Amino acid sequence: MATIEEQIQEVEDEIFNTHKNKATEHHIGKLKAKIAKLRAQLELHKMKSSGGGKGYYVKKSGDATVSLVGFPSVGKSSILNALTGKEVEIAAYQFTTLEVIPGILDYKGAKIQILDMPGIIRGASKGKGRGKEVITAARASDIIIIAGDVYNHRLDVIEKELYDAAIRINMTPPDIHFSKTDRGGIIVRTTVKLTEMTEKEAAEILRAYGVVNGVVIFREDVVPDQLVDFLAGNRVYIPAVYLINKMDLEFKGISEKVRKLIGGEFFPMSVKNNRGIDELKDLLYDRLGFIRIYMKPQGGVADMEDPMVLLDGATIETVCEHLHRDFVRLFRYGLVWGESAKYPGQSVGLKHVLKDGDVASLIIRRM
């Protein structure tokens, strides 16, 4: 009997070989729905069979977390050392790093946790070479560095392993809304024109996931796989930096090959020659989107020299958590001056979202 992966491939081949027109669109919709159902079964099977074995766990530290994910022996440990000053064992053979090794990059007032992951190989998302544990640890990252070198430059292979493990690189969640109803079947509504699937195809995919009644609203043009991602509910969306190390040994045409494989630009680096280290620090800081918040003690003057550095989207609650573990529980209200405030000294609650350059004061009950 064919495996689930083989069944998916058979249906994909049938879709490819079916001429798309009005007469076949319903049939294609059913085929896409069949693929969605098979993928759901495959994911359920993976979850059931993923128990046991030692996993990787690293306590999150600092203001953001960056994971170094890539092939063995491409210099990830050297990159960690260069960024953080941490001395990690380095050797000229594969799999030197057998556990996740953390380090802290202290840069422009931000503390960025860098995780040196064990190298992964083709088939990692299916558990080969303990790749499943590595990828699971990477899911909590704020940014992933997909690392290769001039010898191992197939960054698209690493990207596919991440994709197969439900990590969506440099993508955003599809703008889809679903609400369950008691009756009426599946109703599909759109605020934009769908060009990659019909409303019938969308309804078939929902039925494949066991949806009988409900209203689905598409607010952007999406492909069927994005609808499957939405229904699966276990995808994470993480920005990534593509990096090639050992560029001091650059071979002719290697840069163009990498650009073609990943469909865009990559970050060239040579730890050996100290090339690109400061630039990588700047890139990570900028991509993480830090903001600076200046704290003002109650009845005092704001400290404009030493800001608190937080990720974009931080709230007053985030500030409380950074200052003291009990501040959220003891919080009364906050006062904010700056771009996020409607007026100077606005009284706000824990969920108030701050902007870069804001001044904040916390009013806390006595401990």
HELIX and SHEET records of a PDB file:
HELIX    1   1 ILE A    4  ASN A   17  1                                  14    
HELIX    2   2 GLU A   25  SER A   49  1                                  25    
HELIX    3   3 LYS A   76  THR A   84  1                                   9    
HELIX    4   4 ALA A  124  LYS A  126  5                                   3    
HELIX    5   5 LYS A  128  ARG A  130  5                                   3    
HELIX    6   6 GLY A  131  ALA A  138  1                                   8    
HELIX    7   7 LEU A  155  ASP A  164  1                                  10    
HELIX    8   8 GLU A  199  ALA A  208  1                                  10    
HELIX    9   9 PRO A  224  ALA A  232  1                                   9    
HELIX   10  10 MET A  247  LEU A  249  5                                   3    
HELIX   11  11 ILE A  254  ILE A  262  1                                   9    
HELIX   12  12 ILE A  277  LEU A  288  1                                  12    
HELIX   13  13 ILE A  316  LEU A  323  1                                   8    
HELIX   14  14 PHE A  327  LEU A  330  1                                   4    
SHEET    1   A 6 ILE A 101  TYR A 107  0                                        
SHEET    2   A 6 ALA A 110  ASP A 116 -1                                        
SHEET    3   A 6 ALA A  64  GLY A  70  1                                        
SHEET    4   A 6 ILE A 143  ASP A 149  1                                        
SHEET    5   A 6 ALA A 240  ASN A 245  1                                        
SHEET    6   A 6 PHE A 267  PRO A 268  1                                        
SHEET    1   B 2 ILE A 167  ILE A 169  0                                        
SHEET    2   B 2 VAL A 236  ILE A 238  1                                        
SHEET    1   C 3 ILE A 176  LYS A 180  0                                        
SHEET    2   C 3 GLY A 214  PHE A 218 -1                                        
SHEET    3   C 3 ILE A 186  THR A 190  1                                        
SHEET    1   D 5 MET A 308  LEU A 311  0                                        
SHEET    2   D 5 PHE A 290  MET A 295 -1                                        
SHEET    3   D 5 VAL A 359  ILE A 364  1                                        
SHEET    4   D 5 PHE A 331  TRP A 337 -1                                        
SHEET    5   D 5 GLN A 346  VAL A 348 -1                                        
END                                                                             
